[in-house]
Amino acid sequence: MKAFVQSPGYARWKLVNAVLFVLLGAGIVFRFATSTVALRFEAIPGYALGLALIALGAWRIWPLLRRSAA
Amino acid sequence: MSAPQKQEQLRRSVTPWGSYSWGYADVGADIFVALGLVFGAAAGATNVAFLFAGLVYVCVGLAYTELAAAYPVAGGGQYFVMRGLGDLPGFLAGWAVLLDFTIDITLFAWGTVGYLSHLPWLNGLDASGHPILHFWVIFALIAGLALLNVRGVRESSAFNGIVSAFDVVSELSILFFGFLFAFKPELLVHSMQFGWPTSFALMNGISLAIISFVGLESISHAAEETHRPASIVPRTSVALILTILIFALAYSNLALGMLPSHPVPLDASGHAQMFWHFLGTVGNQDKAVAVLASNIPLFGSIAALYVPVLGAVLLLISSNSGVFGSSRIAYSMSQFQLLPSLFERVHKKYKTPMVSILTFCGLAVIELVFAAFQGDKGYEFLGDLYAFGAAASYTLVFVALIALRLRDPLTPRAFKIPGNFKVKYRGEVCEIPLLGIVGFAGIFTILIFVLLTHQIGRIAGPSWLILGFLIYIVYRRKKGLPVFGSVRRDWTADQVKILRDAGELELMDELVQKLKVRGRTPGGAP
């Protein structure tokens, strides 16, 4: 396990699932935004969920991008 | 008088993934316990309850991240509060955390049995069908965990890592297939309108929702065993905070807007009920995630087989962390002369804090007996107490965060809660965290909700604190130590040592340099 999490394969896996988080979050926001309930108060927790997923993905991608830029 | 000097040094070998999975094994299990309880209270506003509690939890998590990165010691909330506010508040924070750890033992052992009872061949373990068998199985689990901990057997971080990884993948699969095959935003809105609770029930739901975010002490426990925690802890903690928030929001939204694959049984009075209502019924509260997963079209038939087992394993790990955590906190408190030295005693052969382990497992059994006497409300009774302990200790942690920013501005903070404003205090420029103030207001509101809405929690919780305070008075008087004042400690010298031991040499140099500029030495003398 320890060797796996320090390998380049794990970094690639992290990048892939970070992108998936962002896409899933964007998908949920899109689904709510295009539904008939888009502007209702009750849709707020749905938007919050989508944004939290995007934030998690961005948080995981950020160090990888910074490292590759350096 | 530096307590950690007496303690044996823990090996700092926890990796970023180890640090994440340690926290996840503790906090990640909470949603398995909380989902059904919150649906039972907040009904159609369950997602709002999780959102409110979740936003407060983000502030709590950020506070723990800042404090654990700056003070990487295992004492957690108790240590931060003692350092920021003094011995008595530190004791009360530690004592509230101890209440949570003992409840943790019972509540999660109860949840373990609940999830197992969702398997067709273990239906006999169900609390409502066979309460006596249910009681004895939980009792046996607690006794077993106590014995294992006295022997010094603890789940390895590798095991934690594997279970956590499997659980993250499993929960993401549940949510992915659930949102893909069964979710309708329109149904979510309809459920919220149709099932919107009274204000009292919503407050009750919010106060119960905080229990899905309990266990942040594990961030501190991991920090003490992580090399260079100031850089690793913030990275892993923020990911952990977001993951837990996502699961809580996702489950509650999914359940409210889900079309289940199986017909929902009629309620007790023979009326049709919605799926989320069925999840919050007493019979399903202790296995809500398994019930939800088994009702997802296509995926549900596979999930019905493994989610109860996975839930049970995760809950058992969490229950064990209650045994381990309570003994560790009591040990730490007795070293700081907040509890009698009895709790420092270790078993001659196994070198484990046997007195602490047996005392707190004994308390967990007493809580189990009280819960069993509540009948159908037993699980909710434990949830009430759990919420009280968490809200009380987190409230004090926010006060400690702000106090430490004022009283200890020199300690370098590798991670700071965003959103600060500057003030001058005792000749030093200090930063006050705005989010810390918002978080304090939020968690204090939840504490008020607990006291207002939990009939048993509002009596049993404060009674626990009063009992602890009496023990504290007797002990401190007997030892000739101040009851309301604090024992003098050289925190600056301690901090230099803590940073050196953690391998944070740059931060240690920065602190020493700041002290030199002000004509002070790490020993504290001018």
HADDOCK unambig.tbl for C-alpha pairs under 7 A between the chains (distance, minus, plus):
assign (segid A and resid 1 and name CA) (segid B and resid 158 and name CA) 6.98 0.50 0.50
assign (segid A and resid 32 and name CA) (segid B and resid 185 and name CA) 6.60 0.50 0.50
assign (segid A and resid 37 and name CA) (segid B and resid 186 and name CA) 6.53 0.50 0.50
assign (segid A and resid 42 and name CA) (segid B and resid 189 and name CA) 5.78 0.50 0.50
assign (segid A and resid 42 and name CA) (segid B and resid 192 and name CA) 6.88 0.50 0.50
assign (segid A and resid 45 and name CA) (segid B and resid 47 and name CA) 6.24 0.50 0.50
assign (segid A and resid 45 and name CA) (segid B and resid 48 and name CA) 6.39 0.50 0.50
assign (segid A and resid 45 and name CA) (segid B and resid 51 and name CA) 6.40 0.50 0.50
assign (segid A and resid 46 and name CA) (segid B and resid 253 and name CA) 6.74 0.50 0.50
assign (segid A and resid 49 and name CA) (segid B and resid 246 and name CA) 5.93 0.50 0.50
assign (segid A and resid 49 and name CA) (segid B and resid 249 and name CA) 5.82 0.50 0.50
assign (segid A and resid 49 and name CA) (segid B and resid 250 and name CA) 6.35 0.50 0.50
assign (segid A and resid 52 and name CA) (segid B and resid 242 and name CA) 6.47 0.50 0.50
assign (segid A and resid 52 and name CA) (segid B and resid 246 and name CA) 6.17 0.50 0.50
assign (segid A and resid 53 and name CA) (segid B and resid 246 and name CA) 6.55 0.50 0.50
assign (segid A and resid 56 and name CA) (segid B and resid 239 and name CA) 6.31 0.50 0.50
assign (segid A and resid 56 and name CA) (segid B and resid 242 and name CA) 5.90 0.50 0.50
